[in-house]
Amino acid sequence: MERAVEDAATPVYRGGPRGTLGRTRRLAIGDPQAPLSRFFEILDRHGILTDDGRLREEVHLVSIGDHFDWGGRDQRAQAAADGLALLCWLAAHAPDQVTLVLGNHDLARVGELAGMDDRAFAAAQVEADAVYWGDDGEPPSDRQQQAEAAFIGRHPGLAASELAARDFATFTAAQQQLVASLLQARRFSAGVAAAQSVLLCHAGVSADELLALGLSETERAAAPVVAATLN
């Protein structure tokens, strides 16, 4: 586990197409929003790490989205660094060994926060904390709606102070750049077919949504077809 933590600090990014579930031991982990050491401890308990801190050759790991944003306000710096290191470590494995499923916290780096850099986000977060948490550290009452509206007026790219104060509170430009590069390299998937009737995705997909995508009832029951359509 210690070697895995060290390895995450200096990852080697390898681009390539999205992976398939082709190895003999297949595992999935959802919402890996946790300290880096805890993530590796979980993998180590399952016996899937080698002595050099990488996944064993027979292992295929699917990370089902949301690699950023955990902990309290006093843990933001650690959470920001750990989230970046985690996604780097995962992406440094071959595409057929680690499949990355896109989560909303990942997508937010190039979505809601697309116009942000480190300086702009830090300034917005100071204001957001004051509006959202208030002086007593608790979410604000209704009488602070005016302050919320003023915040949105100053930061039109953010739909609410909550985004900077809580939901995406550990944003950094380095995370944004990594997510963008992984999207461009097609390392992220929206869905992965683990079996004919098993779809791995970060959030549920309704029958109505699949119908809107043009899938028939038979096609909607086939995970490989659904995954290909989502991707």
C-alpha atoms as a printed R data frame, in Angstrom:
    type eleno elety resid chain resno       x       y       z
1   ATOM     1    CA   MET     A     1   0.000   0.000   0.000
2   ATOM     2    CA   GLU     A     2   2.824   2.408   0.848
3   ATOM     3    CA   ARG     A     3   4.335   1.896  -2.618
4   ATOM     4    CA   ALA     A     4   0.990   2.588  -4.251
5   ATOM     5    CA   VAL     A     5   0.733   5.903  -2.413
6   ATOM     6    CA   GLU     A     6   4.253   6.824  -3.527
7   ATOM     7    CA   ASP     A     7   3.482   5.791  -7.093
8   ATOM     8    CA   ALA     A     8   0.411   8.021  -7.198
9   ATOM     9    CA   ALA     A     9   2.605  11.034  -6.508
10  ATOM    10    CA   THR     A    10   4.507  10.563  -9.791
11  ATOM    11    CA   PRO     A    11   2.089   8.911 -12.226
12  ATOM    12    CA   VAL     A    12   2.817   8.169 -15.859
13  ATOM    13    CA   TYR     A    13  -0.199   8.980 -18.012
14  ATOM    14    CA   ARG     A    14  -0.871   6.541 -20.838
15  ATOM    15    CA   GLY     A    15  -3.535   7.566 -23.319
16  ATOM    16    CA   GLY     A    16  -5.585   5.095 -25.301
17  ATOM    17    CA   PRO     A    17  -9.066   3.851 -26.078
18  ATOM    18    CA   ARG     A    18 -11.556   2.989 -23.354
19  ATOM    19    CA   GLY     A    19 -11.014  -0.423 -21.834
20  ATOM    20    CA   THR     A    20 -13.095  -3.572 -21.935
21  ATOM    21    CA   LEU     A    21 -13.625  -6.117 -19.200
22  ATOM    22    CA   GLY     A    22 -11.105  -8.579 -20.613
23  ATOM    23    CA   ARG     A    23  -8.999  -9.717 -17.632
24  ATOM    24    CA   THR     A    24  -9.758 -12.663 -15.392
25  ATOM    25    CA   ARG     A    25 -10.396 -10.861 -12.103
26  ATOM    26    CA   ARG     A    26 -12.907  -8.056 -12.402
27  ATOM    27    CA   LEU     A    27 -13.692  -5.538  -9.696
28  ATOM    28    CA   ALA     A    28 -15.607  -2.283  -9.515
29  ATOM    29    CA   ILE     A    29 -15.478   0.522  -6.992
30  ATOM    30    CA   GLY     A    30 -17.993   3.346  -6.875
31  ATOM    31    CA   ASP     A    31 -17.521   6.955  -5.818
32  ATOM    32    CA   PRO     A    32 -13.885   6.684  -4.677
33  ATOM    33    CA   GLN     A    33 -14.163   9.978  -2.783
34  ATOM    34    CA   ALA     A    34 -11.874   9.189   0.137
35  ATOM    35    CA   PRO     A    35  -8.341   9.777   1.387
36  ATOM    36    CA   LEU     A    36  -5.820   8.229  -0.986
37  ATOM    37    CA   SER     A    37  -4.429   5.967   1.736
38  ATOM    38    CA   ARG     A    38  -7.894   4.576   2.453
39  ATOM    39    CA   PHE     A    39  -8.500   3.831  -1.230
40  ATOM    40    CA   PHE     A    40  -5.256   1.886  -1.474
41  ATOM    41    CA   GLU     A    41  -5.967   0.125   1.815
42  ATOM    42    CA   ILE     A    42  -9.213  -1.192   0.329
43  ATOM    43    CA   LEU     A    43  -7.418  -2.458  -2.773
44  ATOM    44    CA   ASP     A    44  -4.688  -3.991  -0.640
45  ATOM    45    CA   ARG     A    45  -7.235  -5.858   1.496
46  ATOM    46    CA   HIS     A    46  -8.553  -7.465  -1.674
47  ATOM    47    CA   GLY     A    47  -5.029  -8.549  -2.596
48  ATOM    48    CA   ILE     A    48  -4.962  -6.821  -5.976
49  ATOM    49    CA   LEU     A    49  -1.846  -4.639  -5.571
50  ATOM    50    CA   THR     A    50   1.624  -5.779  -6.584
51  ATOM    51    CA   ASP     A    51   4.761  -5.030  -4.591
52  ATOM    52    CA   ASP     A    52   5.506  -2.088  -6.886
53  ATOM    53    CA   GLY     A    53   2.175  -0.449  -6.117
54  ATOM    54    CA   ARG     A    54   0.292  -1.214  -9.325
55  ATOM    55    CA   LEU     A    55  -2.652  -3.487 -10.005
56  ATOM    56    CA   ARG     A    56  -1.916  -7.153 -10.568
57  ATOM    57    CA   GLU     A    57  -1.830  -8.228 -14.199
58  ATOM    58    CA   GLU     A    58  -4.985 -10.345 -13.938
59  ATOM    59    CA   VAL     A    59  -7.052  -7.490 -12.449
60  ATOM    60    CA   HIS     A    60  -9.465  -5.233 -14.305
61  ATOM    61    CA   LEU     A    61 -10.732  -2.396 -12.119
62  ATOM    62    CA   VAL     A    62 -13.688  -0.196 -13.002
63  ATOM    63    CA   SER     A    63 -13.804   3.104 -11.113
64  ATOM    64    CA   ILE     A    64 -17.437   4.241 -11.275
65  ATOM    65    CA   GLY     A    65 -16.969   7.985 -11.184
66  ATOM    66    CA   ASP     A    66 -16.548  10.882  -8.774
67  ATOM    67    CA   HIS     A    67 -12.845  10.990  -7.971
68  ATOM    68    CA   PHE     A    68 -12.952  14.420  -6.308
69  ATOM    69    CA   ASP     A    69 -14.562  16.269  -3.393
70  ATOM    70    CA   TRP     A    70 -14.690  14.601   0.001
71  ATOM    71    CA   GLY     A    71 -14.222  15.668   3.602
72  ATOM    72    CA   GLY     A    72 -14.879  18.851   5.520
73  ATOM    73    CA   ARG     A    73 -13.682  22.397   5.024
74  ATOM    74    CA   ASP     A    74 -10.494  21.718   6.970
75  ATOM    75    CA   GLN     A    75  -9.619  18.830   4.631
76  ATOM    76    CA   ARG     A    76  -9.917  20.669   1.340
77  ATOM    77    CA   ALA     A    77  -6.207  20.848   0.550
78  ATOM    78    CA   GLN     A    78  -5.658  17.150   1.226
79  ATOM    79    CA   ALA     A    79  -8.795  16.168  -0.671
80  ATOM    80    CA   ALA     A    80  -7.754  18.250  -3.676
81  ATOM    81    CA   ALA     A    81  -4.311  16.667  -3.817
82  ATOM    82    CA   ASP     A    82  -5.558  13.140  -3.126
83  ATOM    83    CA   GLY     A    83  -8.270  13.315  -5.782
84  ATOM    84    CA   LEU     A    84  -5.769  14.411  -8.406
85  ATOM    85    CA   ALA     A    85  -3.267  11.726  -7.388
86  ATOM    86    CA   LEU     A    86  -5.950   9.038  -7.404
87  ATOM    87    CA   LEU     A    87  -7.154   9.805 -10.913
88  ATOM    88    CA   CYS     A    88  -3.554  10.048 -12.147
89  ATOM    89    CA   TRP     A    89  -2.740   6.660 -10.627
90  ATOM    90    CA   LEU     A    90  -5.774   5.024 -12.181
91  ATOM    91    CA   ALA     A    91  -5.110   6.568 -15.593
92  ATOM    92    CA   ALA     A    92  -1.474   5.466 -15.507
93  ATOM    93    CA   HIS     A    93  -2.640   1.863 -15.920
94  ATOM    94    CA   ALA     A    94  -3.340   0.411 -19.335
95  ATOM    95    CA   PRO     A    95  -6.831   1.172 -20.684
96  ATOM    96    CA   ASP     A    96  -7.712  -2.529 -20.663
97  ATOM    97    CA   GLN     A    97  -6.805  -2.749 -16.978
98  ATOM    98    CA   VAL     A    98  -8.542   0.339 -15.570
99  ATOM    99    CA   THR     A    99 -11.833   1.644 -16.921
100 ATOM   100    CA   LEU     A   100 -12.806   5.126 -15.795
101 ATOM   101    CA   VAL     A   101 -16.522   5.890 -15.643
102 ATOM   102    CA   LEU     A   102 -17.342   9.587 -15.701
103 ATOM   103    CA   GLY     A   103 -19.050  10.999 -12.610
104 ATOM   104    CA   ASN     A   104 -20.701  14.370 -12.125
105 ATOM   105    CA   HIS     A   105 -17.872  15.611  -9.908
106 ATOM   106    CA   ASP     A   106 -15.390  14.705 -12.648
107 ATOM   107    CA   LEU     A   107 -17.481  16.328 -15.366
108 ATOM   108    CA   ALA     A   108 -17.936  19.472 -13.268
109 ATOM   109    CA   ARG     A   109 -14.237  20.260 -13.685
110 ATOM   110    CA   VAL     A   110 -14.841  20.951 -17.369
111 ATOM   111    CA   GLY     A   111 -18.535  21.825 -17.005
112 ATOM   112    CA   GLU     A   112 -19.749  24.085 -14.215
113 ATOM   113    CA   LEU     A   113 -16.157  25.073 -13.387
114 ATOM   114    CA   ALA     A   114 -14.881  25.343 -16.959
115 ATOM   115    CA   GLY     A   115 -14.243  29.072 -16.658
116 ATOM   116    CA   MET     A   116 -12.350  28.830 -13.372
117 ATOM   117    CA   ASP     A   117  -8.654  28.845 -12.591
118 ATOM   118    CA   ASP     A   118  -7.083  28.487  -9.152
119 ATOM   119    CA   ARG     A   119  -7.108  32.198  -8.357
120 ATOM   120    CA   ALA     A   120 -10.680  32.804  -9.510
121 ATOM   121    CA   PHE     A   121 -11.995  29.770  -7.671
122 ATOM   122    CA   ALA     A   122 -10.197  30.660  -4.436
123 ATOM   123    CA   ALA     A   123 -11.713  34.142  -4.509
124 ATOM   124    CA   ALA     A   124 -15.177  32.782  -5.261
125 ATOM   125    CA   GLN     A   125 -14.871  30.190  -2.512
126 ATOM   126    CA   VAL     A   126 -14.125  32.777   0.167
127 ATOM   127    CA   GLU     A   127 -17.356  34.531  -0.747
128 ATOM   128    CA   ALA     A   128 -19.253  31.266  -1.122
129 ATOM   129    CA   ASP     A   129 -18.240  30.082   2.341
130 ATOM   130    CA   ALA     A   130 -19.534  33.288   3.905
131 ATOM   131    CA   VAL     A   131 -22.839  33.024   2.048
132 ATOM   132    CA   TYR     A   132 -23.452  29.292   2.345
133 ATOM   133    CA   TRP     A   133 -22.053  28.431   5.767
134 ATOM   134    CA   GLY     A   134 -22.546  31.763   7.504
135 ATOM   135    CA   ASP     A   135 -20.671  32.913  10.562
136 ATOM   136    CA   ASP     A   136 -21.726  29.918  12.661
137 ATOM   137    CA   GLY     A   137 -20.602  27.307  10.153
138 ATOM   138    CA   GLU     A   138 -24.142  26.156   9.415
139 ATOM   139    CA   PRO     A   139 -26.113  26.463   6.157
140 ATOM   140    CA   PRO     A   140 -27.812  29.871   5.943
141 ATOM   141    CA   SER     A   141 -31.419  30.661   6.699
142 ATOM   142    CA   ASP     A   142 -33.931  32.003   4.196
143 ATOM   143    CA   ARG     A   143 -33.102  35.607   5.069
144 ATOM   144    CA   GLN     A   144 -29.735  35.202   3.370
145 ATOM   145    CA   GLN     A   145 -31.281  34.677  -0.045
146 ATOM   146    CA   GLN     A   146 -30.323  38.202  -1.006
147 ATOM   147    CA   ALA     A   147 -26.664  37.457  -0.319
148 ATOM   148    CA   GLU     A   148 -26.981  34.307  -2.427
149 ATOM   149    CA   ALA     A   149 -28.406  36.278  -5.340
150 ATOM   150    CA   ALA     A   150 -25.582  38.808  -5.049
151 ATOM   151    CA   PHE     A   151 -23.015  35.997  -5.107
152 ATOM   152    CA   ILE     A   152 -24.489  34.524  -8.284
153 ATOM   153    CA   GLY     A   153 -24.484  37.986  -9.826
154 ATOM   154    CA   ARG     A   154 -20.750  38.324  -9.162
155 ATOM   155    CA   HIS     A   155 -20.033  34.760 -10.303
156 ATOM   156    CA   PRO     A   156 -22.502  33.992 -13.092
157 ATOM   157    CA   GLY     A   157 -20.674  30.785 -13.968
158 ATOM   158    CA   LEU     A   158 -21.737  29.273 -10.645
159 ATOM   159    CA   ALA     A   159 -25.405  28.425 -10.207
160 ATOM   160    CA   ALA     A   160 -25.181  28.607  -6.405
161 ATOM   161    CA   SER     A   161 -22.704  29.331  -3.619
162 ATOM   162    CA   GLU     A   162 -23.093  25.698  -2.566
163 ATOM   163    CA   LEU     A   163 -21.063  24.575  -5.585
164 ATOM   164    CA   ALA     A   164 -17.906  26.342  -4.396
165 ATOM   165    CA   ALA     A   165 -18.575  25.975  -0.668
166 ATOM   166    CA   ARG     A   166 -19.477  22.285  -0.612
167 ATOM   167    CA   ASP     A   167 -20.258  20.295  -3.762
168 ATOM   168    CA   PHE     A   168 -17.076  21.003  -5.749
169 ATOM   169    CA   ALA     A   169 -15.085  22.580  -2.934
170 ATOM   170    CA   THR     A   170 -11.738  20.910  -3.717
171 ATOM   171    CA   PHE     A   171 -11.409  22.122  -7.310
172 ATOM   172    CA   THR     A   172  -7.987  22.888  -8.781
173 ATOM   173    CA   ALA     A   173  -6.931  23.806 -12.288
174 ATOM   174    CA   ALA     A   174  -4.673  20.737 -12.368
175 ATOM   175    CA   GLN     A   175  -7.724  18.516 -11.896
176 ATOM   176    CA   GLN     A   176  -9.469  20.371 -14.701
177 ATOM   177    CA   GLN     A   177  -6.538  19.835 -17.048
178 ATOM   178    CA   LEU     A   178  -6.322  16.136 -16.208
179 ATOM   179    CA   VAL     A   179 -10.026  15.509 -16.770
180 ATOM   180    CA   ALA     A   180  -9.858  17.366 -20.078
181 ATOM   181    CA   SER     A   181  -6.875  15.315 -21.237
182 ATOM   182    CA   LEU     A   182  -8.564  12.049 -20.260
183 ATOM   183    CA   LEU     A   183 -11.729  13.034 -22.109
184 ATOM   184    CA   GLN     A   184  -9.714  13.930 -25.192
185 ATOM   185    CA   ALA     A   185  -7.912  10.579 -24.990
186 ATOM   186    CA   ARG     A   186 -11.283   8.804 -24.622
187 ATOM   187    CA   ARG     A   187 -10.261   7.247 -21.331
188 ATOM   188    CA   PHE     A   188 -13.607   8.069 -19.719
189 ATOM   189    CA   SER     A   189 -16.748   6.052 -20.367
190 ATOM   190    CA   ALA     A   190 -20.347   6.982 -19.610
191 ATOM   191    CA   GLY     A   191 -21.242   3.323 -19.198
192 ATOM   192    CA   VAL     A   192 -19.576  -0.091 -19.217
193 ATOM   193    CA   ALA     A   193 -21.216  -3.441 -19.928
194 ATOM   194    CA   ALA     A   194 -19.967  -5.876 -17.282
195 ATOM   195    CA   ALA     A   195 -22.269  -8.585 -18.661
196 ATOM   196    CA   GLN     A   196 -25.133  -8.868 -21.119
197 ATOM   197    CA   SER     A   197 -27.582  -7.603 -18.496
198 ATOM   198    CA   VAL     A   198 -25.239  -5.630 -16.201
199 ATOM   199    CA   LEU     A   199 -24.490  -1.971 -16.898
200 ATOM   200    CA   LEU     A   200 -21.992  -0.026 -14.802
201 ATOM   201    CA   CYS     A   201 -22.597   3.724 -14.804
202 ATOM   202    CA   HIS     A   202 -22.311   6.519 -12.292
203 ATOM   203    CA   ALA     A   203 -25.989   7.428 -12.244
204 ATOM   204    CA   GLY     A   204 -29.139   5.622 -13.263
205 ATOM   205    CA   VAL     A   205 -30.410   5.736 -16.823
206 ATOM   206    CA   SER     A   206 -34.180   5.596 -17.203
207 ATOM   207    CA   ALA     A   207 -36.124   3.697 -19.847
208 ATOM   208    CA   ASP     A   208 -37.525   7.012 -21.069
209 ATOM   209    CA   GLU     A   209 -34.016   8.378 -21.578
210 ATOM   210    CA   LEU     A   210 -32.978   5.291 -23.522
211 ATOM   211    CA   LEU     A   211 -36.142   5.544 -25.597
212 ATOM   212    CA   ALA     A   212 -35.243   9.156 -26.390
213 ATOM   213    CA   LEU     A   213 -31.874   7.877 -27.615
214 ATOM   214    CA   GLY     A   214 -33.686   5.669 -30.093
215 ATOM   215    CA   LEU     A   215 -33.235   2.280 -28.423
216 ATOM   216    CA   SER     A   216 -35.916  -0.356 -28.813
217 ATOM   217    CA   GLU     A   217 -37.199  -2.400 -25.879
218 ATOM   218    CA   THR     A   218 -34.912  -5.281 -26.863
219 ATOM   219    CA   GLU     A   219 -31.912  -2.987 -27.184
220 ATOM   220    CA   ARG     A   220 -32.647  -1.371 -23.812
221 ATOM   221    CA   ALA     A   221 -32.298  -4.795 -22.182
222 ATOM   222    CA   ALA     A   222 -28.827  -5.346 -23.664
223 ATOM   223    CA   ALA     A   223 -26.103  -3.700 -21.576
224 ATOM   224    CA   PRO     A   224 -23.498  -3.678 -24.397
225 ATOM   225    CA   VAL     A   225 -25.925  -1.802 -26.658
226 ATOM   226    CA   VAL     A   226 -26.820   0.676 -23.916
227 ATOM   227    CA   ALA     A   227 -23.155   1.275 -23.054
228 ATOM   228    CA   ALA     A   228 -22.228   1.828 -26.693
229 ATOM   229    CA   THR     A   229 -25.087   4.303 -27.075
230 ATOM   230    CA   LEU     A   230 -24.162   6.238 -23.934
231 ATOM   231    CA   ASN     A   231 -20.537   6.413 -24.999
